[in-house]
């Protein structure tokens, strides 16, 4: 018996201009292009993972430094804005 894997198609679309939701790639509100509202979920059976790693040059030793990082906890504390609400108002 042959096993067939079918990739799910993203049905929900969102307009790039007016942010309206639709099931069509053409916006019903403004008539412009809509795109998938969310990326397809990653699968551990991803047959294109090796190609994607080559495309992003993941094997390069400088790749981890190119990833975004969060500020340190101290930097976040210093830049935090705390708003105290007076209960009497």
N, C-alpha and C positions, 0 to 999 in steps of 0.2 A: 504494500500500500504506500503510495507516494504522499509525503507530507508537504502541505502547502502553507506557507506563512503569508498572511495578508496584513499589510501595514494599515493601521487605522488612519483615516483621513480626518483632519481637523475640520469640523463643520462650522463652528462659531467664528464669524469674521467681525473685524472692527474696522470702521472707516479711518483712513489715515488723516483725513482733514477735519471732519465734524465729530469723530469718535462715536458715531451711531453703530449699533450692533445689528448684525444680519446673518443669514445663512448663505448669502450670495457673495461673490467676490466684487460685485458692484453695489455701491451704497444706495439703498432705496430713498434716502433723504436728499442727497446732493448729486448722486450719479457718478461719483468718483470711485477710485480703487479702494478696496478693503483687503485686509490681510488677516491671516490666522491670528486669533486673539491670544493664543498661547502656543509655545513650541510643543512639538510632539514629545512625549515622554521618552527618556533614554532607555534603551533595552540592553541587557547584558549580552544578548545575542546579536549585537550590532556588528554587521559585517563590514561596515565602512569605517570602523574605529581606527584601524591602522592608517588608512588614508588621511583621516582627520588629524591624527597625531603628527603625521608628516607635514600636513598643510600648516599647522600651528607651530611646527618646529619644536615639539615638546622635548625631544631628545637633547636639544642644545642646553649646555650648562647655564647659560644666561637667562633661560626661559623663566625660572622661578622669580627672578628679580623683576621681571616685567609685569608680574601679577599685582593687582592693587592690594594695598594693605590697610588695615584699620589703624587709627591713631592709638597711641598707648593709653592706658587707663588714666594716667595722670593728665594727659592732654585733653581727654574727654571730660574729666572732672573740672578742669580749668575753664573749658569753653562752655560748660553746661549753664543754661539759664534756668534759674529756679524762680517761679512766680508764686508768691504767697497771696492767697485770696482771703480777704477779710470777710468773716462770716456775718458781720453786722450789716454789710451792704446788700 
